Amino acid sequence: MLRAASATLARVVSNYRAAQLIAIRDASGEADTEELRKAVIHYRTLFDELLGVKPVAPSSVPADRGVLRQYRSCLERLLSI
């Protein structure tokens, strides 16, 4: 169990650091649109890892509804804490 927790923590920290580096570059006007897109992906992955959310398979629901359901579920979890 400790190994699994360590692996999860390593992924969380890795995604946070990657997103933060891009955010720093953006603050100085150096990040382009592709880097910002990657930062959003890192933050989304970080958010999903922290809340234990499993991504919805794109083929099972239309993309907009799948994302909406996923984030609604996350918000409901946060509000119930």
N, C-alpha and C positions, 0 to 999 in steps of 0.2 A: 504494500500500500504506500509506503514511503517513497518507493521508486516512482510510482505513478504520480504522486503529488509533486515530486521533484521535476518530473518531465513536464507536467502541466505548468508549473511555475516557470520553468525555463522558456516555454513557448510564450507565456504571458509577458515575461520580461523582454523577450526578443521582439515581440510585436510592439510593445510599448516603446522600446528604444528606437526601432526603425521608424515608427510614426513620429516620434519626437524629433529625430534628426531632420526629417522632412519639414516638420513644423518650424524648426529653427531656420532652415534654408528659406522657407516661405516668408518668415518674418523679415528677412533681409532682402527679399525680392528675388531670390535665386532659384526657387523651385518652379518647375514648369507644370503644366496641366497633368501630364502623365505621372509625375511624382506625387501630386496632390491626390490623384486617383488611388495610387498605391497606399498613401497614408490613410485614406478612408478605409481601404481594405484591411490594413493593419489594425486600425481602431475597431472596426467591426468584428474582426477575429478576436481581438482582445476582449471586447464586450461579450461576445458569445462564449468565450472560455470562462470568463468570470461568473457568468450566470448559468453556465452549463446548458446552453441552448444548442440544439442540433439543427444545422441548416436544413431548410425545406428543399427537397429535390426539385430542380427546375422543371422536370418533365411531369411532375405530379400535379402542379398547380400553375396557373399563369404567373409570370414573374412578379407583377405588381401585387397580386393578391397574396402570393407566398411571402413576400417581404413584409407586407402589411400584417399578416398573421403572426409572423415571427417576432416582429417588434412589438406588436400588441401584447403577445404573451410575455415578453420581457418586461414591458411596462407594468403588466398586472402583477408579476412577481415582485418587482421593485416596490410597488405601492402596497403590497401585502406584508412587507417586512416591517 
